[in-house]
Amino acid sequence: MGESVVLVEVERGVAVVTLNRPQALNAMTLEMSLAYSEALLAADADPEVRAIVVTGAGRGFCAGADLGILEQGGDAIRKFLPPAKDMPRLALALSKPVVAAINGHAVGIGFAYALGSDVRFAASTAKLATAFSRLGLVAEYGLSYQLPRLIGVSAAMDLLLSGRTIDAAEALSLGLVNRVVEPEELLPAAIAYAADMAENCAPSSLAAIKHQVYGHLDLAEPEALTETLGLMDASFGGADLAEALLARNEKRKPVFTPPPARP
């Protein structure tokens, strides 16, 4: 039995999920995509986990779909596609924050998996590319919807039409990533960021904020505001606000209501 194609380690309330085909720069296979979504769902259901960091083993984050699959033609590629519920955007639907630590190439479906996170850290040596147009493919995995909303239509069209490779500095300037650090600092920085949320932010707040931001993208402002006011009203009487204020007065870390375990 070989080592798993996805590794999971939990520390300080953070689940670190690692794509683990370093010999192939973590090129995606169906087995890996299903194992990755299973790991994310398990972390989201685990009450001991408050935040999630995703990264790749070795020199790559994910260098795209495995070329051996692409070379087998359309029928094989269709069988490779993960079910809709396991697509790269799965992480955005979780109740817990997901931080991508982009340690190397994030190309094609790897680019989509990088964007399937709430916050993105990148190593200064990382390279990102959509690549689809250079393979005779279309904008895949919802990127035609997601990318313009993240970086604007003009910048999204540039990356999607040209399929060109950009470095971490340009990704930062476009707003594709939130922070760029030296390669050896990447995973510790991402874990520290996630651990700070795990230790100091209410799970109920994290889940609600994710729901608000992603759910309100396509709502009219009055509808978004109406829902927000209802959520605000519920939070005003919640135990987490009372605990946060008490902890501040007592100069200690808050002990928030843990996230519920889910099947």
Secondary structure, DSSP 8 states (H G I E B T S, - for coil): ----SEEEEEETTEEEEEE--GGGTT-B-HHHHHHHHHHHHHHHH-TT--EEEEEESTTEEE-SB-HHHHTT-HHHHHHHS--GGGSGGGGGGSSS-EEEEE-SEEETHHHHHHHSSSEEEEETT-EEE--GGGGT----TTHHHHHHHHH-HHHHHHHHHH---EEHHHHHHHTS-SEEE-HHHHHHHHHHHHHHHHHHS-HHHHHHHHHHHHHTTTS-HHHHHHHHHHHHHHHHTSHHHHHHHHHHHHTS-----------
